[in-house]
C-alpha cells in the first residue's frame, strides 16, 4: 500500500471537519478529492501533510505509520503539497524561490554558512542545478530570473508546482491548482499533472473544475460534511446519486 488513511478524523471544538475517512491513494496515478465548499477537503490534505494532527485515525505511508509526524518530517519522507493561495517570495526570482525547495535535502548548517565551507558551496550548486531542472520541467525557463511579483497567475501556479517538485517528492498534494486561471491555462496545468504522473510522481489534487477532473483523474473520492460519500473512477462518480444530491442536482459534476 502506498498511502492510506484509516478512520481519519479531525475535530475543531464541536465541529467535525473530517469524519472517519478511509482512503487509499494509488501510486503513480492521479487521485482527486472533490466535494462542495466546506466538505473538509483542505483539512484532509492538512492532516496527511502534517500541518494538523488528527483527532483520531491513522495515516500509513509506504507501510509506516506517519500519523504523529510533523510537516517537516512528512516532507522529508517524500510528501509535498501546494496551497490554495500561492505563497511565494514575491520580490525574489523564480529560480531563488525554487532553490529553497531543495534545501530540504541538504545538510549544511550555520557553521557552514558563516565559514562558506566546501559542503555549503557543493550543496548550493546542487540546489541550483535541481532548481533549473524543475524550471525546465514546468516550462518556466523564460521567466526563471524574473521576480515572482511580475508573473501571471498561471506562472505562479507553475512556480508552486516547481517548488514542490524541488523537494524530490514521491507524492504531491495540489490544493486547487487551477483556481483563478482561464480554460486554456487550466488545460496546460492538466497536461503538467499528467507529465508528473508519467515521471512516476503520484498526484493527489483538490479541484472544483469538474470538467478537468473527470478527464484527468484515475480515481476520485467525494467528501461532504467531512464524510466520504463516494469513491471510484470518474464515470462511477458522475452517476452516483449521493454525489449528485451533494452537488444540488449535479450541475457541478456534469
Beta strands, then each sheet from edge to edge (+ up, - down):
strand 1: 3-12
strand 2: 15-25
strand 3: 30-34
strand 4: 56-61
strand 5: 64-65
strand 6: 79-81
strand 7: 171-175
strand 8: 202-206
strand 9: 219-224
strand 10: 227-232
sheet 1: 2+ 1- 4+ 5-
sheet 2: 6+ 7+ 8+ 3+ 9+ 10-
end
